[in-house]
Amino acid sequence: MAKIRIKSAGKIIAWIMRGIGMTLRWDIQDHADVFNTTRSNTIWAFWHNSMFLIPWLHTEWFGHIPGTVLTSPSGDGQIIADICASFGIEASRGSSSKPEKGMSALIALAEKARQGYDIGITPDGPRGPAYHVQAGVVKLAQLTGVPLIPVNIHYSRSIKFKTWDKFMIPLPFAKVTMTFHPAHAIPRRMSEEEFEHRRLDIETILRAGTKDLENSSATH
């Protein structure tokens, strides 16, 4: 029965996403040329608290490109996987914050990236700390050679939950500002210091584009 409830929750949330999504006003800042119909696949990195619209908007805007996301092996991760399935997006179960437990998911994502899938990762998920980029997303770009795009999403009006990440759901008719920052090509061969520089660069860009950061309880 638990599995039935989880699947039902995913379907219900997917319909809520569709309903809210159709009412929103958009301000898109595309510095990565993602709307170029001839573009190749990319890796999207976005904060955990702003992921609500991603499955819906990827299907609406980039339905011609297959997509997959990294979700945690928890019950919440199963709900996210079911939501994504409602939009034709696959899910790999693992954790960007625990590489030793998420290696199989990283391998699966790398194979999907090589097959031309867009990849979505919340680099501060699934448990935080909020607004901190874990190494997994950079490692994936390094292994595959697929461009990594930092993505910021801001809602003019939203419900903010009292969770570790202050998860946000936009209210109907809100304005959504979505910024695709310039893509980063991660070299295959790097020293540990170079790798950390790349990781910190991605984190700095995402944090700089987070409008409510000063009001968060994130650690850094």
C-alpha positions in Angstrom: 0.0 0.0 0.0 2.9 2.4 0.7 4.1 2.0 -2.8 0.6 2.9 -4.1 0.5 6.0 -2.0 3.9 7.1 -3.2 3.0 6.7 -6.9 -0.3 8.5 -6.4 1.5 11.4 -4.7 3.8 11.7 -7.7 1.0 11.8 -10.1 -0.9 14.3 -8.1 2.1 16.6 -7.7 2.8 16.3 -11.5 -0.7 17.6 -12.2 -0.2 20.5 -9.7 3.0 21.3 -11.5 1.2 21.4 -14.9 -1.6 23.6 -13.5 0.7 26.1 -11.9 3.2 26.1 -14.8 0.6 27.1 -17.3 -0.2 30.3 -15.3 3.3 31.6 -14.8 5.0 34.6 -16.4 8.6 34.0 -17.5 11.8 36.0 -17.7 14.4 33.8 -19.4 18.0 34.8 -19.5 19.7 32.3 -21.8 23.4 32.8 -21.7 24.1 29.2 -22.6 22.1 29.1 -25.9 20.0 26.3 -24.6 17.1 27.2 -26.9 19.2 26.6 -30.0 17.4 23.7 -31.7 20.7 22.3 -32.9 22.4 22.2 -29.5 23.8 19.0 -28.0 22.8 17.7 -24.6 23.9 19.5 -21.4 24.1 18.9 -17.6 21.9 21.3 -15.6 23.0 22.2 -12.0 20.3 23.9 -9.9 19.7 24.3 -6.2 17.5 21.7 -4.5 15.0 24.2 -3.3 14.2 25.5 -6.8 13.7 22.2 -8.6 9.9 22.1 -8.5 9.3 23.2 -12.1 12.2 21.5 -13.8 10.5 18.3 -15.0 7.5 20.2 -16.4 9.5 22.9 -18.1 12.0 20.5 -19.6 9.2 18.6 -21.3 7.4 21.8 -22.4 10.5 23.5 -23.8 12.9 20.7 -24.6 10.7 17.7 -25.2 12.8 16.7 -28.3 15.8 16.0 -26.0 15.5 13.0 -23.6 16.1 13.9 -20.0 17.1 12.2 -16.8 17.6 13.4 -13.2 19.5 12.3 -10.1 17.2 11.5 -7.2 18.0 10.1 -3.8 17.3 6.5 -2.8 14.8 7.7 -0.1 11.1 7.8 -0.1 11.1 11.4 -1.2 13.4 10.4 -4.0 10.9 7.9 -5.2 8.2 10.5 -5.3 10.5 12.7 -7.4 11.2 9.8 -9.7 7.4 9.2 -10.1 6.9 12.9 -10.9 9.6 12.8 -13.5 8.1 9.6 -15.0 4.8 11.5 -15.5 6.8 13.9 -17.8 8.7 11.1 -19.6 11.9 11.9 -17.7 14.0 9.0 -16.3 15.6 9.0 -12.8 18.8 7.5 -11.5 18.8 6.8 -7.8 21.8 8.0 -5.8 23.3 11.0 -3.9 25.4 13.8 -5.1 26.6 14.3 -1.5 27.7 10.7 -0.9 29.9 9.7 -3.8 30.7 6.3 -2.2 27.0 5.4 -2.3 26.1 7.2 -5.5 28.8 5.8 -7.8 26.4 3.4 -9.6 24.1 6.4 -10.2 27.0 8.4 -11.5 27.9 5.7 -13.9 24.3 5.4 -15.1 24.1 9.2 -15.6 27.4 9.2 -17.5 26.0 6.6 -19.8 22.8 8.6 -20.4 24.9 11.7 -21.0 26.9 9.9 -23.7 23.5 8.8 -25.2 22.5 12.4 -25.6 20.3 12.9 -22.6 20.0 16.3 -20.7 21.0 15.6 -17.1 19.5 17.4 -14.1 21.3 17.5 -10.7 20.7 19.4 -7.5 24.4 19.7 -6.4 23.4 20.5 -2.8 21.0 17.6 -2.4 19.5 15.5 -1.1 20.3 16.7 2.5 22.6 19.7 2.1 24.2 21.8 3.3 22.1 24.2 1.2 23.8 26.2 -1.5 27.0 24.1 -1.4 28.0 22.3 -4.6 29.0 18.7 -4.0 31.7 17.2 -6.2 29.4 14.7 -8.1 28.1 17.1 -10.7 31.6 18.3 -11.6 32.9 14.8 -11.7 30.0 13.8 -14.1 31.0 16.7 -16.5 34.6 15.7 -16.2 33.9 12.0 -17.1 31.6 12.7 -20.0 32.8 16.0 -21.6 29.2 17.2 -21.6 28.9 21.0 -20.9 27.8 21.9 -17.4 25.3 24.8 -17.1 24.6 26.5 -13.7 20.9 27.3 -13.6 19.2 29.8 -11.2 15.4 30.0 -10.7 13.7 32.8 -8.8 9.9 33.1 -8.1 8.4 36.5 -7.4 5.8 34.8 -5.1 6.1 31.4 -3.6 5.4 29.1 -0.7 8.6 28.4 1.2 8.7 25.3 3.4 10.5 24.9 6.7 12.9 22.3 5.4 16.7 22.3 5.4 16.7 23.9 1.9 13.6 26.1 2.3 12.0 24.3 -0.6 9.9 26.7 -2.8 6.8 26.2 -4.8 5.7 29.2 -7.0 2.2 30.6 -6.5 -0.1 30.7 -9.6 0.6 33.7 -11.8 4.0 34.4 -10.3 6.8 35.7 -12.3 9.7 33.2 -12.8 13.2 34.5 -13.6 15.3 31.7 -14.9 18.9 32.2 -15.8 21.0 29.7 -17.8 24.6 30.8 -17.1 27.3 30.2 -19.7 28.2 26.5 -20.1 31.4 25.2 -18.5 33.6 22.6 -20.3 35.3 20.6 -17.5 38.7 19.1 -18.6 39.1 15.4 -18.4 42.5 15.7 -16.6 42.9 18.0 -13.6 44.8 18.1 -10.4 42.9 18.1 -7.1 43.5 21.8 -6.8 42.2 22.4 -10.3 39.1 20.3 -9.7 38.3 22.2 -6.5 38.7 25.5 -8.4 36.1 24.3 -11.0 33.8 23.1 -8.2 34.1 26.4 -6.4 33.5 28.4 -9.6 30.2 26.6 -10.2 29.2 27.2 -6.6 30.1 30.9 -6.7 28.0 31.4 -9.8 25.0 29.7 -8.4 25.3 31.5 -5.1 25.7 34.8 -6.7 22.4 34.2 -8.7 20.4 33.2 -5.6 18.4 36.3 -4.7 17.3 35.1 -1.2 20.7 33.8 -0.1 21.2 36.5 2.5 18.0 35.4 4.2 18.9 31.7 4.2 20.5 29.6 6.9 22.9 28.0 4.5 26.4 27.3 5.6 29.4 27.9 3.4 
